[in-house]
């Protein structure tokens, strides 16, 4: 059934009633004892009362749906394979929501095209709260990295709740002749195109971390893209490449054993699990890269459903056990309202558009 705005049927009906009222007044007369209490006036009042109730019905229905939500299992779509940090985070939150809301929150891994396959599947899903997306930094990068997408991330995904952000780590092979970021910049400037920078693939957050560094430091490094993080890390450990902006989870064990040297983390604040490693922004003012994650839903998902999910996720992030688990992953909690997460959507999309343009990167 096609939805018709209330004003389009209430206003014409009111006009018709007013015409009939004027006719009724001429019959009863201005001085008549029935003046001011004609049947049409009574009918008009009754009609408007019914109209107001009809207009309120959709809002009441939405609130009722939110109170009973979820009434069946909910899918959380993850754009990466099972076993990674994003998958683990989705499962942690999904388990919490299942226990709190009494319905299974099922993780569906749909890797492909740097999470675009997963995102498009959620964009096309019903706007009823039963399909959610684990959104991430990659979504903001992909908005400008890909020329032709069948969706617009910031328009078609409704923000539900931000969850966590964490750093990449700028790591070098121990043989590299620099132990600090200033020394690295000086070496790279003295040896343009001779420093090889590994990445997990063109347009990956690791690649874009390096491109932002190049842009702000004014250095020229040779980009060496790999098919994922593990082979990039393997070649860095073997000395085939010289620098890599690695995820904390993948690199921390090698940093602690001395197999890799950490020069800096990419977030604005130091990492709790690498407190002695400085931030890049301590040397390049304004540099900041976070690997962030949060939950989104198809646009037009009812506000009441989004509000309910946001409240439950924020409750999870306030739980000491959940906070400890997220800290073990090297992340910092970033709870907030859907509007807060939506602002992050926009800011990150605009930021990475500038870096993608600078780099000239395009998805294959």
Secondary structure, DSSP 8 states (H G I E B T S, - for coil): -----HHHHHHHHHHHHHHHHHHHHHHH-TTSTTTT--HHHHHHHHHHHHHHHHHHHHHHHHHHHHHH--SS-EEEEESS-TTSHHHHHHHHHHHHHHHHHSS-EEEEE---GGGHHHHHHHHTS-SSSSEEEEEEHHHHHHHHH-S--SS-HHHHEEEEEEEEEE-EEEEEETTSS-SSHHHHHHHHHHTTTTSEEEESSTT-HHHHHHHHHHHHHT---EEEE-SSHHHHHHHHHTTSSSEEEEEHHHHHHHHHHTSEEEEEESSSS--GGGTTS-BGGGTSTT----EEEEEEEETT--HHHHHHHHHHHHHHHHSHHHHHHHHHTTEEE----HHHHHHHHHHHHHHHHHHHHHHT----
